[in-house]
Amino acid sequence: MARTDLLVRQQFARIAKKEEDILRTRATIQAERESDVARLNAEKVANISKINAEREILEKETEKKKRFIDDEIALHQKNMLSDADYYQKIRIAEANQELYSDQYLRYILYSSLANNSKIFFGEKLAEIFSDPSTKSIPFPNK
């Protein structure tokens, strides 16, 4: 019986040792699993951060392109307005050149002189308002 007790105790010791080995192995596996989960979570966070950074960069580049296009449109509009203004001034200048001919300006001069309420008398009056080359008062032809 002592021998059987000894064998039983040895078997219990082996079983206890096996259970300790199993518990150690389970703890090791659990620790590896937790470290893998932590590593995967860290990689996930890093990937999300990278994706967010890339998305933000793309959004800023898109905004930059939009601003560039808006600036081009504004510049084109300003150029069109300045060209239109220049063309308008050229046309007005051409029209004024035709409208305010020498004959028309003489007519306006004589009309304003005729509307003057003052009357001038004298010998040299014709010389004041006349064209020096003709020595007479030139009235425009109607």
PyMOL commands that place a pseudoatom at each C-alpha (Angstrom):
pseudoatom trace, name=CA, resn=MET, resi=1, chain=A, elem=C, hetatm=0, pos=[0.000, 0.000, 0.000]
pseudoatom trace, name=CA, resn=ALA, resi=2, chain=A, elem=C, hetatm=0, pos=[2.817, 2.357, 0.598]
pseudoatom trace, name=CA, resn=ARG, resi=3, chain=A, elem=C, hetatm=0, pos=[3.983, 1.641, -2.847]
pseudoatom trace, name=CA, resn=THR, resi=4, chain=A, elem=C, hetatm=0, pos=[0.584, 2.458, -4.296]
pseudoatom trace, name=CA, resn=ASP, resi=5, chain=A, elem=C, hetatm=0, pos=[0.461, 5.632, -2.263]
pseudoatom trace, name=CA, resn=LEU, resi=6, chain=A, elem=C, hetatm=0, pos=[3.824, 6.552, -3.629]
pseudoatom trace, name=CA, resn=LEU, resi=7, chain=A, elem=C, hetatm=0, pos=[2.690, 5.848, -7.204]
pseudoatom trace, name=CA, resn=VAL, resi=8, chain=A, elem=C, hetatm=0, pos=[-0.523, 7.821, -6.633]
pseudoatom trace, name=CA, resn=ARG, resi=9, chain=A, elem=C, hetatm=0, pos=[1.443, 10.745, -5.230]
pseudoatom trace, name=CA, resn=GLN, resi=10, chain=A, elem=C, hetatm=0, pos=[3.837, 10.620, -8.172]
pseudoatom trace, name=CA, resn=GLN, resi=11, chain=A, elem=C, hetatm=0, pos=[0.886, 10.582, -10.565]
pseudoatom trace, name=CA, resn=PHE, resi=12, chain=A, elem=C, hetatm=0, pos=[-0.714, 13.544, -8.748]
pseudoatom trace, name=CA, resn=ALA, resi=13, chain=A, elem=C, hetatm=0, pos=[2.632, 15.368, -8.898]
pseudoatom trace, name=CA, resn=ARG, resi=14, chain=A, elem=C, hetatm=0, pos=[2.878, 14.668, -12.643]
pseudoatom trace, name=CA, resn=ILE, resi=15, chain=A, elem=C, hetatm=0, pos=[-0.719, 15.806, -13.127]
pseudoatom trace, name=CA, resn=ALA, resi=16, chain=A, elem=C, hetatm=0, pos=[-0.054, 18.963, -11.098]
pseudoatom trace, name=CA, resn=LYS, resi=17, chain=A, elem=C, hetatm=0, pos=[3.118, 19.602, -13.135]
pseudoatom trace, name=CA, resn=LYS, resi=18, chain=A, elem=C, hetatm=0, pos=[1.171, 19.015, -16.362]
pseudoatom trace, name=CA, resn=GLU, resi=19, chain=A, elem=C, hetatm=0, pos=[-1.576, 21.371, -15.212]
pseudoatom trace, name=CA, resn=GLU, resi=20, chain=A, elem=C, hetatm=0, pos=[1.045, 24.020, -14.355]
pseudoatom trace, name=CA, resn=ASP, resi=21, chain=A, elem=C, hetatm=0, pos=[2.612, 23.536, -17.808]
pseudoatom trace, name=CA, resn=ILE, resi=22, chain=A, elem=C, hetatm=0, pos=[-0.839, 23.829, -19.403]
pseudoatom trace, name=CA, resn=LEU, resi=23, chain=A, elem=C, hetatm=0, pos=[-1.609, 26.979, -17.389]
pseudoatom trace, name=CA, resn=ARG, resi=24, chain=A, elem=C, hetatm=0, pos=[1.777, 28.472, -18.320]
pseudoatom trace, name=CA, resn=THR, resi=25, chain=A, elem=C, hetatm=0, pos=[1.179, 27.618, -21.990]
pseudoatom trace, name=CA, resn=ARG, resi=26, chain=A, elem=C, hetatm=0, pos=[-2.320, 29.121, -21.834]
pseudoatom trace, name=CA, resn=ALA, resi=27, chain=A, elem=C, hetatm=0, pos=[-0.931, 32.258, -20.172]
pseudoatom trace, name=CA, resn=THR, resi=28, chain=A, elem=C, hetatm=0, pos=[1.767, 32.487, -22.865]
pseudoatom trace, name=CA, resn=ILE, resi=29, chain=A, elem=C, hetatm=0, pos=[-0.815, 32.023, -25.626]
pseudoatom trace, name=CA, resn=GLN, resi=30, chain=A, elem=C, hetatm=0, pos=[-3.118, 34.579, -23.977]
pseudoatom trace, name=CA, resn=ALA, resi=31, chain=A, elem=C, hetatm=0, pos=[-0.249, 37.086, -23.676]
pseudoatom trace, name=CA, resn=GLU, resi=32, chain=A, elem=C, hetatm=0, pos=[0.720, 36.545, -27.325]
pseudoatom trace, name=CA, resn=ARG, resi=33, chain=A, elem=C, hetatm=0, pos=[-2.923, 36.944, -28.352]
pseudoatom trace, name=CA, resn=GLU, resi=34, chain=A, elem=C, hetatm=0, pos=[-3.236, 40.190, -26.363]
pseudoatom trace, name=CA, resn=SER, resi=35, chain=A, elem=C, hetatm=0, pos=[0.018, 41.511, -27.813]
pseudoatom trace, name=CA, resn=ASP, resi=36, chain=A, elem=C, hetatm=0, pos=[-1.209, 40.611, -31.331]
pseudoatom trace, name=CA, resn=VAL, resi=37, chain=A, elem=C, hetatm=0, pos=[-4.500, 42.387, -30.679]
pseudoatom trace, name=CA, resn=ALA, resi=38, chain=A, elem=C, hetatm=0, pos=[-2.656, 45.417, -29.304]
pseudoatom trace, name=CA, resn=ARG, resi=39, chain=A, elem=C, hetatm=0, pos=[-0.299, 45.399, -32.330]
pseudoatom trace, name=CA, resn=LEU, resi=40, chain=A, elem=C, hetatm=0, pos=[-3.243, 45.101, -34.731]
pseudoatom trace, name=CA, resn=ASN, resi=41, chain=A, elem=C, hetatm=0, pos=[-5.069, 47.937, -32.957]
pseudoatom trace, name=CA, resn=ALA, resi=42, chain=A, elem=C, hetatm=0, pos=[-1.945, 50.101, -33.138]
pseudoatom trace, name=CA, resn=GLU, resi=43, chain=A, elem=C, hetatm=0, pos=[-1.569, 49.313, -36.863]
pseudoatom trace, name=CA, resn=LYS, resi=44, chain=A, elem=C, hetatm=0, pos=[-5.261, 50.081, -37.357]
pseudoatom trace, name=CA, resn=VAL, resi=45, chain=A, elem=C, hetatm=0, pos=[-4.894, 53.459, -35.618]
pseudoatom trace, name=CA, resn=ALA, resi=46, chain=A, elem=C, hetatm=0, pos=[-1.737, 54.192, -37.625]
pseudoatom trace, name=CA, resn=ASN, resi=47, chain=A, elem=C, hetatm=0, pos=[-3.490, 53.278, -40.887]
pseudoatom trace, name=CA, resn=ILE, resi=48, chain=A, elem=C, hetatm=0, pos=[-6.493, 55.399, -39.994]
pseudoatom trace, name=CA, resn=SER, resi=49, chain=A, elem=C, hetatm=0, pos=[-4.199, 58.329, -39.191]
pseudoatom trace, name=CA, resn=LYS, resi=50, chain=A, elem=C, hetatm=0, pos=[-2.351, 57.851, -42.468]
pseudoatom trace, name=CA, resn=ILE, resi=51, chain=A, elem=C, hetatm=0, pos=[-5.613, 57.682, -44.431]
pseudoatom trace, name=CA, resn=ASN, resi=52, chain=A, elem=C, hetatm=0, pos=[-6.929, 60.802, -42.670]
pseudoatom trace, name=CA, resn=ALA, resi=53, chain=A, elem=C, hetatm=0, pos=[-3.697, 62.659, -43.405]
pseudoatom trace, name=CA, resn=GLU, resi=54, chain=A, elem=C, hetatm=0, pos=[-3.819, 61.646, -47.077]
pseudoatom trace, name=CA, resn=ARG, resi=55, chain=A, elem=C, hetatm=0, pos=[-7.483, 62.642, -47.281]
pseudoatom trace, name=CA, resn=GLU, resi=56, chain=A, elem=C, hetatm=0, pos=[-6.717, 66.020, -45.727]
pseudoatom trace, name=CA, resn=ILE, resi=57, chain=A, elem=C, hetatm=0, pos=[-3.855, 66.553, -48.182]
pseudoatom trace, name=CA, resn=LEU, resi=58, chain=A, elem=C, hetatm=0, pos=[-6.130, 65.667, -51.105]
pseudoatom trace, name=CA, resn=GLU, resi=59, chain=A, elem=C, hetatm=0, pos=[-8.826, 68.024, -49.811]
pseudoatom trace, name=CA, resn=LYS, resi=60, chain=A, elem=C, hetatm=0, pos=[-6.304, 70.859, -49.529]
pseudoatom trace, name=CA, resn=GLU, resi=61, chain=A, elem=C, hetatm=0, pos=[-4.959, 70.158, -53.020]
pseudoatom trace, name=CA, resn=THR, resi=62, chain=A, elem=C, hetatm=0, pos=[-8.513, 70.167, -54.361]
pseudoatom trace, name=CA, resn=GLU, resi=63, chain=A, elem=C, hetatm=0, pos=[-9.212, 73.446, -52.558]
pseudoatom trace, name=CA, resn=LYS, resi=64, chain=A, elem=C, hetatm=0, pos=[-5.996, 74.864, -54.002]
pseudoatom trace, name=CA, resn=LYS, resi=65, chain=A, elem=C, hetatm=0, pos=[-7.066, 73.845, -57.522]
pseudoatom trace, name=CA, resn=LYS, resi=66, chain=A, elem=C, hetatm=0, pos=[-10.492, 75.414, -56.953]
pseudoatom trace, name=CA, resn=ARG, resi=67, chain=A, elem=C, hetatm=0, pos=[-8.904, 78.665, -55.789]
pseudoatom trace, name=CA, resn=PHE, resi=68, chain=A, elem=C, hetatm=0, pos=[-6.569, 78.627, -58.801]
pseudoatom trace, name=CA, resn=ILE, resi=69, chain=A, elem=C, hetatm=0, pos=[-9.526, 78.146, -61.154]
pseudoatom trace, name=CA, resn=ASP, resi=70, chain=A, elem=C, hetatm=0, pos=[-11.499, 80.899, -59.375]
pseudoatom trace, name=CA, resn=ASP, resi=71, chain=A, elem=C, hetatm=0, pos=[-8.488, 83.220, -59.678]
pseudoatom trace, name=CA, resn=GLU, resi=72, chain=A, elem=C, hetatm=0, pos=[-8.196, 82.425, -63.392]
pseudoatom trace, name=CA, resn=ILE, resi=73, chain=A, elem=C, hetatm=0, pos=[-11.909, 83.169, -63.876]
pseudoatom trace, name=CA, resn=ALA, resi=74, chain=A, elem=C, hetatm=0, pos=[-11.618, 86.460, -61.981]
pseudoatom trace, name=CA, resn=LEU, resi=75, chain=A, elem=C, hetatm=0, pos=[-8.530, 87.446, -63.978]
pseudoatom trace, name=CA, resn=HIS, resi=76, chain=A, elem=C, hetatm=0, pos=[-10.283, 86.577, -67.242]
pseudoatom trace, name=CA, resn=GLN, resi=77, chain=A, elem=C, hetatm=0, pos=[-13.309, 88.672, -66.231]
pseudoatom trace, name=CA, resn=LYS, resi=78, chain=A, elem=C, hetatm=0, pos=[-11.087, 91.619, -65.314]
pseudoatom trace, name=CA, resn=ASN, resi=79, chain=A, elem=C, hetatm=0, pos=[-9.284, 91.316, -68.642]
pseudoatom trace, name=CA, resn=MET, resi=80, chain=A, elem=C, hetatm=0, pos=[-12.596, 91.199, -70.499]
pseudoatom trace, name=CA, resn=LEU, resi=81, chain=A, elem=C, hetatm=0, pos=[-13.886, 94.252, -68.630]
pseudoatom trace, name=CA, resn=SER, resi=82, chain=A, elem=C, hetatm=0, pos=[-10.695, 96.212, -69.236]
pseudoatom trace, name=CA, resn=ASP, resi=83, chain=A, elem=C, hetatm=0, pos=[-10.734, 95.221, -72.937]
pseudoatom trace, name=CA, resn=ALA, resi=84, chain=A, elem=C, hetatm=0, pos=[-14.372, 96.282, -73.209]
pseudoatom trace, name=CA, resn=ASP, resi=85, chain=A, elem=C, hetatm=0, pos=[-13.605, 99.570, -71.454]
pseudoatom trace, name=CA, resn=TYR, resi=86, chain=A, elem=C, hetatm=0, pos=[-10.650, 100.187, -73.744]
pseudoatom trace, name=CA, resn=TYR, resi=87, chain=A, elem=C, hetatm=0, pos=[-12.732, 99.401, -76.846]
pseudoatom trace, name=CA, resn=GLN, resi=88, chain=A, elem=C, hetatm=0, pos=[-15.525, 101.687, -75.602]
pseudoatom trace, name=CA, resn=LYS, resi=89, chain=A, elem=C, hetatm=0, pos=[-13.109, 104.553, -75.029]
pseudoatom trace, name=CA, resn=ILE, resi=90, chain=A, elem=C, hetatm=0, pos=[-11.577, 104.043, -78.488]
pseudoatom trace, name=CA, resn=ARG, resi=91, chain=A, elem=C, hetatm=0, pos=[-15.050, 104.093, -80.071]
pseudoatom trace, name=CA, resn=ILE, resi=92, chain=A, elem=C, hetatm=0, pos=[-16.041, 107.213, -78.100]
pseudoatom trace, name=CA, resn=ALA, resi=93, chain=A, elem=C, hetatm=0, pos=[-12.815, 108.924, -79.140]
pseudoatom trace, name=CA, resn=GLU, resi=94, chain=A, elem=C, hetatm=0, pos=[-13.460, 108.038, -82.788]
pseudoatom trace, name=CA, resn=ALA, resi=95, chain=A, elem=C, hetatm=0, pos=[-17.059, 109.259, -82.530]
pseudoatom trace, name=CA, resn=ASN, resi=96, chain=A, elem=C, hetatm=0, pos=[-15.947, 112.483, -80.860]
pseudoatom trace, name=CA, resn=GLN, resi=97, chain=A, elem=C, hetatm=0, pos=[-13.354, 113.027, -83.551]
pseudoatom trace, name=CA, resn=GLU, resi=98, chain=A, elem=C, hetatm=0, pos=[-16.052, 112.776, -86.194]
pseudoatom trace, name=CA, resn=LEU, resi=99, chain=A, elem=C, hetatm=0, pos=[-18.631, 114.732, -84.162]
pseudoatom trace, name=CA, resn=TYR, resi=100, chain=A, elem=C, hetatm=0, pos=[-16.396, 117.593, -83.129]
pseudoatom trace, name=CA, resn=SER, resi=101, chain=A, elem=C, hetatm=0, pos=[-15.084, 118.523, -86.528]
pseudoatom trace, name=CA, resn=ASP, resi=102, chain=A, elem=C, hetatm=0, pos=[-13.706, 121.996, -87.202]
pseudoatom trace, name=CA, resn=GLN, resi=103, chain=A, elem=C, hetatm=0, pos=[-16.957, 123.051, -88.869]
pseudoatom trace, name=CA, resn=TYR, resi=104, chain=A, elem=C, hetatm=0, pos=[-19.061, 121.832, -85.941]
pseudoatom trace, name=CA, resn=LEU, resi=105, chain=A, elem=C, hetatm=0, pos=[-16.849, 123.555, -83.402]
pseudoatom trace, name=CA, resn=ARG, resi=106, chain=A, elem=C, hetatm=0, pos=[-17.084, 126.809, -85.386]
pseudoatom trace, name=CA, resn=TYR, resi=107, chain=A, elem=C, hetatm=0, pos=[-20.858, 126.422, -85.506]
pseudoatom trace, name=CA, resn=ILE, resi=108, chain=A, elem=C, hetatm=0, pos=[-20.980, 125.953, -81.699]
pseudoatom trace, name=CA, resn=LEU, resi=109, chain=A, elem=C, hetatm=0, pos=[-18.729, 128.984, -81.261]
pseudoatom trace, name=CA, resn=TYR, resi=110, chain=A, elem=C, hetatm=0, pos=[-20.887, 131.200, -83.411]
pseudoatom trace, name=CA, resn=SER, resi=111, chain=A, elem=C, hetatm=0, pos=[-24.087, 129.846, -81.857]
pseudoatom trace, name=CA, resn=SER, resi=112, chain=A, elem=C, hetatm=0, pos=[-22.828, 130.631, -78.376]
pseudoatom trace, name=CA, resn=LEU, resi=113, chain=A, elem=C, hetatm=0, pos=[-21.682, 134.051, -79.535]
pseudoatom trace, name=CA, resn=ALA, resi=114, chain=A, elem=C, hetatm=0, pos=[-25.120, 134.657, -81.054]
pseudoatom trace, name=CA, resn=ASN, resi=115, chain=A, elem=C, hetatm=0, pos=[-26.803, 133.650, -77.787]
pseudoatom trace, name=CA, resn=ASN, resi=116, chain=A, elem=C, hetatm=0, pos=[-24.655, 136.118, -75.891]
pseudoatom trace, name=CA, resn=SER, resi=117, chain=A, elem=C, hetatm=0, pos=[-26.746, 139.014, -74.605]
pseudoatom trace, name=CA, resn=LYS, resi=118, chain=A, elem=C, hetatm=0, pos=[-23.886, 141.471, -74.943]
pseudoatom trace, name=CA, resn=ILE, resi=119, chain=A, elem=C, hetatm=0, pos=[-23.383, 143.293, -78.184]
pseudoatom trace, name=CA, resn=PHE, resi=120, chain=A, elem=C, hetatm=0, pos=[-19.931, 144.371, -79.241]
pseudoatom trace, name=CA, resn=PHE, resi=121, chain=A, elem=C, hetatm=0, pos=[-19.213, 147.169, -81.676]
pseudoatom trace, name=CA, resn=GLY, resi=122, chain=A, elem=C, hetatm=0, pos=[-15.940, 148.030, -83.346]
pseudoatom trace, name=CA, resn=GLU, resi=123, chain=A, elem=C, hetatm=0, pos=[-13.744, 147.770, -86.394]
pseudoatom trace, name=CA, resn=LYS, resi=124, chain=A, elem=C, hetatm=0, pos=[-11.560, 144.869, -85.251]
pseudoatom trace, name=CA, resn=LEU, resi=125, chain=A, elem=C, hetatm=0, pos=[-14.412, 142.631, -84.136]
pseudoatom trace, name=CA, resn=ALA, resi=126, chain=A, elem=C, hetatm=0, pos=[-14.264, 140.534, -87.312]
pseudoatom trace, name=CA, resn=GLU, resi=127, chain=A, elem=C, hetatm=0, pos=[-10.573, 139.866, -86.774]
pseudoatom trace, name=CA, resn=ILE, resi=128, chain=A, elem=C, hetatm=0, pos=[-11.125, 138.522, -83.260]
pseudoatom trace, name=CA, resn=PHE, resi=129, chain=A, elem=C, hetatm=0, pos=[-13.463, 135.709, -84.322]
pseudoatom trace, name=CA, resn=SER, resi=130, chain=A, elem=C, hetatm=0, pos=[-12.233, 135.035, -87.817]
pseudoatom trace, name=CA, resn=ASP, resi=131, chain=A, elem=C, hetatm=0, pos=[-9.889, 132.403, -89.140]
pseudoatom trace, name=CA, resn=PRO, resi=132, chain=A, elem=C, hetatm=0, pos=[-6.549, 134.154, -89.668]
pseudoatom trace, name=CA, resn=SER, resi=133, chain=A, elem=C, hetatm=0, pos=[-6.016, 132.468, -93.035]
pseudoatom trace, name=CA, resn=THR, resi=134, chain=A, elem=C, hetatm=0, pos=[-9.350, 133.616, -94.543]
pseudoatom trace, name=CA, resn=LYS, resi=135, chain=A, elem=C, hetatm=0, pos=[-9.606, 137.131, -92.999]
pseudoatom trace, name=CA, resn=SER, resi=136, chain=A, elem=C, hetatm=0, pos=[-13.377, 136.697, -92.833]
pseudoatom trace, name=CA, resn=ILE, resi=137, chain=A, elem=C, hetatm=0, pos=[-15.840, 135.063, -90.490]
pseudoatom trace, name=CA, resn=PRO, resi=138, chain=A, elem=C, hetatm=0, pos=[-16.397, 131.509, -91.776]
pseudoatom trace, name=CA, resn=PHE, resi=139, chain=A, elem=C, hetatm=0, pos=[-19.927, 130.261, -91.279]
pseudoatom trace, name=CA, resn=PRO, resi=140, chain=A, elem=C, hetatm=0, pos=[-20.500, 126.516, -91.658]
pseudoatom trace, name=CA, resn=ASN, resi=141, chain=A, elem=C, hetatm=0, pos=[-22.460, 125.331, -94.628]
pseudoatom trace, name=CA, resn=LYS, resi=142, chain=A, elem=C, hetatm=0, pos=[-25.892, 124.019, -93.793]
for i in range(1, 142): cmd.bond("trace and resi %d" % i, "trace and resi %d" % (i + 1))
show_as sticks, trace
zoom trace
